[in-house]
Amino acid sequence: MSRAMLRRPLLLAGLVLTTALSLVAILSLFWTPFSPAKMQIASRLKSPLEYGLLGTDQFGRDVASLLMAGAWNSLSTAAVAVAIGGCIGTVLGLAVAARGGWRSAVVMRGCDIIFAIPPILSAMMLAAFLGAGQFTAIIAIAVFMVPVFARLTLGAATQIWTLPYVSAAIGMGRAEWKITLVHVLPNIAGQIIVQVTIQLGLAILTEAGLSFLGLGMAPPAPSWGRMLADAQTYVGQAPWLALLPGLAIFLSVLGFSLLGDGLRDHLDRRS
């Protein structure tokens, strides 16, 4: 880590939060205090420190174990969705920027149409055909990510294509795909990376919303959103059941947002 990065508190805070989330998610694959699926009715609704570190839910499951396993499910769903949507959108934006003309207008209008359909509504339509589950959540989020990256890439790449050294490469007879890979993509990679980090936070939030509505992770797989949905009935009796997953979602989204803003400032030559 460079000294310049250490001098940016927002970037450092985002890096700490996202690293902690990633470590907890990976750790949950190998170890949790208890099995997330283990039910102990005799120990249901135990308060934090009364049973385990963070208490138990209405089925006697350990809340800390559920949060750890939910971290992996939320992060993996968001990462796969952003990877799919980001790759498709970036390739589409690069291809259209290389050709230009009427293609740019078509892509922009297509992006506007997709933006007009919320991810929640997309997931509900997909669930009607595919059934609720992680796959449905990934596809719904990925579809929404495509226009985000397509518009960003198209706008940034179009500016690069107007620069003198790109015009010189065109004059030398270099193929469009080679110019894109050698000159265009490296110069906009920083903007794409920043967008990836920001969209990861939004994808985690969207996945939680889908799971809250029953369109995300299928039971018994732990999910922060479904933990919130299940906690509605017990808010007065066991408020920690809603506060803890809500706090986990808040810190995750905050971490990726701070990381994205910090990276944008760090990579901006003017700052």
N, C-alpha and C positions, 0 to 999 in steps of 0.2 A: 504493500500500500504506500503510495507516494505521499510526500509531505503536503502537496497541494490538496489531496483528498482529505487528509486529516484536518486541514484548515476549514473544511466545509462541514459544519455541524449537522445540517440536514442530511447530507450524503452519508455521514458517519452513522447517524441515528437510523436511517433507513437500512443501511448495511447490517447493523447490529440486529434489528428486528427481523429482517428477512433471513439472515443467517440462523438466528435462533429458531425461527419457524421451520427452516429446512432441516436443521439438526433434529428437532423434535419429531418431525415427520419421518425421517430416516430411522431414528431410534425406535419408533413405534413398530417398524417392520420386524425388529428383533426382540424387543422387550417392552412390556407395559406392566405397571404394578399388578394388575389383575387382567384376566381375559376380558376384552370389551364385551363379549357376548354372554359372559357368566352372570346369571340372575340369582339373586339371593333375596327372596321375598321377605325373609325375617329381618333383613337389614335395609329395607327400603326407606328412602327419604331421610337418611342419616346426614346430619350437617357436616360441613368441613371439619376435619380433624377428629370428629367423633368416630368416623369409619374411613380409613384412608386419608389421603391428603385433602381431597376436595369433596368428600361425602359421596352419597349414592343417589341414584334417580328413583323413579317410581317402581322400577323393577328390581331394585337392589344392585344395579350395575355400578361399577366404580366410575365416577365422573371424570377423574383424571385420565383413566385409561381410554374412555370414550373420546375425550378431547385430543389425546395424542393420536389415536387411530383416525379421528376425523381430520386432523391436520394433514395426514398423508392423502386421504381421499380428496380433500378440497384442493390441495396443492397439485396433485397429479392430474385431476380433472381440468383445472385451470391451465396447467402447463401444456397438456396435450391439445386442448382447444386453441390456445394462443399459438402454439406451434403450427397447427394445421391452417388456421385462418391467416396467420402471419406469412407463412410460406406462399400460400395461394395468392394472397393480396399483394405481396411484394413482387412475385413473378409477373402477375398481371400488370401492376404498375410499371415495372421495368419494360415489359414488352410494348405496352401502349406508348410510353414515353419515347421509345426508339422509333416508332412508326409515326406517331402524332396524327394530326388531321382530325377527321371525324370520329376516329376511335376514342379520342380523349373525351369528347362530349358524350358518347355512348356509355363509357365507363362511369363518368360522373353521374349521369342520370340513373344508371343502375345502382350506384352506391346510395343515391338519395332514396330510391325505392326500398332498399334493404333497411336503411336507417329508419324508415317510416314504420317498420314492423318491429316491435319490442322483442327482445330475446325470450321473455316469458311467454308471449303469444306464440312465437315460433316453436318453443318447447311443447306447448299445449297441442299444437297441430301435429308435431312429430310424434308425441306420445299417443295420439289417436291411431297412428299407423304402426309405430315401432314398440309402443309400450313404454312406461316410465322406467328410468334407469340411468346409469352413468353414461352409456352410449348416447342416449337421447340428449342429455345435458351437454355433452361434448360437442355434438353436432350443432345444437342450437346456439351455443356460445361461439363456435367456430364460424358459423354463417355470419354472425354479427361482426366478427373480427375482420373478415375479408375486406369490406369496404373501408374500414379504418386504415388498414395498411395499404390498400390500393390507392386511396386518395393521398396519403402521406408520401408514398413512393413516387406516384405520378408527379406530384407538385415539385418534389425535391429533384427528381431525375430530369424533369423538363428543364430546370434551371441549369443543370450540369451540361446538358446537350447544347446549350447556347454559348458555352465558354470557348475561348480561342483554341486551347489545346485539343478539345474534342473536334472542333472544325478542322484542325490540322490532321487529326487521325482519319477523319472522313476523306479529306483530300488525298491522303496516302493510300486510300482504297481498302482500309481495314473493314472487316465485316461488322455489322451492327452488334451481333452477340459478343464479339471480342471487345468492342468498345465499351459495351455495357459492363462486362466483367472486369475489365482492366481499369477503366476510367470512371464510370458512373457509380457502380455499386460501392467501391471502397470509400467514395466521398460522401455517401449518404448512409453508410453503415452505422455511424454514431446516432443519427436520428432514429433509425429503425430500432437500435438497441434500447434507446430511451423509451420509445413507444412500447416495446415489449414489456419492460418493467411496469409501466403504468397500467397497461392492459391486463397484466397478471393480477393486480389488485382488483380491478373491476371484474375480472373473470371469477375470482374467489367470491366476491360479493354476489354476482349473478348466480353462481352455483348454490350458494347458501339460500338465495331466494327461491330457486327451483326446488331444492330439497324441502324447504319450508312448505311449499305447495304440494309436495309429494311427487314431483317430476324429476328429482335428482337421484341420488344414491338409493338403491332399493334395500329395504331391511333384509337382514340385520346389520348391514354395513353401517358403521357409525358415520354421522354427518352433522356438522355444526348447525345447518339449517333445520334438519329434522329434530335435533335436540331442542332448538328454540320452539318449534311447533309443539313438541310433546310437553314443554314446560309451561304452556299457557294455562293449563288447568291447575298448576301447582304454584303459581306465582306468589300467592299469599302465604302458602304453607312452606314452600322451599324456594325462595327467590334466587338462590345461587344457581338453580337449574337453568334459569334464563340469563342471568348476569354473566356467567362464565363463558358459555359459547358466544354470547354477544360481544364480550370483551375480546375473545380470540379472533372473531371476524374483524372487529374494529382495529386491533393491533396489526393484523395481517395486511389489511387494505392500507392502513396508515404507513406501514413499513415500505410497501412497494411504491406508494405515492411519493414518499420522501426520497426513496432511492432513485426514482425516475426524475424528480425535480433536481436532485443533487447531481445526477449524471449529466443532465441537460446543461446545468451551469458549468460543470467541470469540463465538458467537451466543447462548450462554446468558446471559441477563440477570442471573442470580444470581451469576455469576462475574465 
